[in-house]
Amino acid sequence: MKKNVALVVAGSGEIRDLTISPGTKVGEVMTATGLQGYLASKGPDQPFLRPEDDLYEAVTEGAKVYASTPAEAGGR
């Protein structure tokens, strides 16, 4: 069963609607969306997910995933 998630790109206001399958890794999503070098989290105050983390298992249907650069993430 697939899940629909929204990828929110920090600083741009862009939201990308994605459909992910079981076993989809965070790094795969970032590469496929052209966001290599960005960090992903489940919310602004949440820890970052690792590229090898299973995104499908980490989020629920309809969840927002936030992508930010290390500089934006650090608040500088």
C-alpha positions in Angstrom: 0.0 0.0 0.0 1.4 3.4 -1.0 1.3 6.6 1.1 0.8 10.2 -0.1 3.1 12.7 1.6 3.8 16.4 1.1 7.4 17.5 0.8 7.8 21.1 2.0 10.9 22.8 0.8 12.1 25.3 3.4 12.7 28.9 2.2 10.8 28.5 -1.0 7.2 27.9 0.1 7.2 25.0 -2.4 5.2 21.9 -1.6 5.7 18.7 -3.6 3.1 16.0 -3.4 4.7 12.6 -3.5 3.5 9.0 -3.4 5.9 6.6 -1.7 6.0 2.8 -1.5 7.1 0.5 1.3 10.9 0.5 1.7 11.4 4.0 0.2 14.4 5.6 1.8 14.8 9.3 2.7 17.9 9.6 0.5 16.0 8.2 -2.5 13.3 10.8 -2.2 15.8 13.6 -1.9 17.7 12.5 -4.9 14.6 11.9 -7.0 13.3 15.4 -6.2 16.6 17.1 -6.9 17.2 18.0 -3.3 20.6 16.3 -2.7 22.3 18.0 0.3 19.0 18.8 2.0 18.0 17.4 5.3 14.6 15.9 6.0 12.5 16.0 9.1 8.9 15.3 10.2 8.5 18.9 11.5 10.3 22.1 12.2 11.2 21.0 15.8 11.9 17.4 15.0 15.2 15.6 14.6 16.5 15.0 11.1 16.0 11.7 9.4 19.0 9.9 8.0 19.3 9.2 4.3 19.1 5.5 5.0 15.9 5.8 7.1 12.8 4.2 5.8 10.5 7.2 5.0 7.5 4.9 4.5 7.8 3.6 8.1 8.6 7.0 9.5 5.5 8.9 8.4 1.8 8.4 8.2 -0.5 8.9 5.2 -0.9 12.6 4.3 2.1 13.6 6.5 4.3 16.6 5.7 8.0 16.0 5.4 10.2 19.1 5.7 13.4 19.6 3.5 15.9 22.2 4.5 19.6 22.9 3.8 22.0 22.6 6.8 22.3 26.4 6.9 18.5 26.8 7.2 18.3 24.0 9.7 20.8 25.7 11.9 19.1 29.0 11.8 22.0 31.0 10.5 
